[in-house]
């Protein structure tokens, strides 16, 4: 039913993204203006996939729906409200490399006396710049500003609050912004000015298990205009904890919608995978080997024929030689075309 908030939970290939697209298509076919529908993907290719599927379902009206990543949506809000947020013109985004270069430059000018003794001799090192940059990103994702960090009273963070204030002032002076700050500022702005995001009737988000706290807050702030909120998630596919992903977002979603939006979300579970063979699913379950809160439970498959094998090697060269020879064997003996192979490496 379209008149309620929903979380759709399912394993790989169970149709979570398809559900979101059909949810949007049904709303459009029922008379909802496409421009009042917001679909959020976690990454750019995911957002593009949502747009393509929606257009396939409803045709040209699908072009008018708002399909975006969290970062892109945040930047649109910040650009529109740049004067209210303190910029004389819409800010430009720092790349990851530019952000680390700026942190490196500011650390060179730091007073070592403000930092714990253990950090004073390495303030100008690349390793320290990398760590401080990562700290900035993580603190933005958890919506911690300089005062929040100062209030924690942790000695190892002693130099951070003043550094963040210098960093933010530098960005303001130069008309720049980083993606973490864009998410935080955009969320704060529409929390205080709900009309800034425009009228929305329906908000949908894919890959909800990958959201950080600030991304979840942005999603709820967007839905407070009176929109119905539907998300799709699988906690077992949450792989971005090193980038701030907060897996409780999934299992706390029904209670959070009740608290923030007035109605408890319905939880829908999809249990049949149409993409992943049963053997692959069984192997992946064996890898995780534990129950995750908010999960869909056992996933059944309509397909068979997959297999998983694990081989151990004493050297990377030995490993590479085996992989190359096995690709050659399968290609020649089983007549599998080379372009049907995929080899994944860690770096």
Secondary structure as UniProt FT lines:
FT   STRAND          6..10
FT   TURN            12..13
FT   HELIX           16..29
FT   TURN            30..31
FT   HELIX           34..36
FT   STRAND          37..41
FT   HELIX           44..58
FT   HELIX           59..64
FT   STRAND          66..69
FT   HELIX           70..80
FT   TURN            81..86
FT   STRAND          92..93
FT   HELIX           96..108
FT   HELIX           112..114
FT   HELIX           117..120
FT   TURN            121..124
FT   HELIX           126..141
FT   TURN            142..143
FT   HELIX           146..152
FT   HELIX           155..157
FT   TURN            158..159
FT   HELIX           160..174
FT   STRAND          176..177
FT   HELIX           179..192
FT   HELIX           194..197
FT   STRAND          202..205
FT   HELIX           208..210
FT   HELIX           213..223
FT   TURN            224..226
FT   STRAND          228..233
FT   HELIX           235..237
FT   HELIX           241..243
FT   HELIX           248..251
FT   HELIX           253..261
FT   STRAND          266..270
FT   STRAND          272..273
FT   HELIX           278..288
FT   TURN            293..294
FT   STRAND          300..301
FT   HELIX           316..333
FT   HELIX           338..340
//
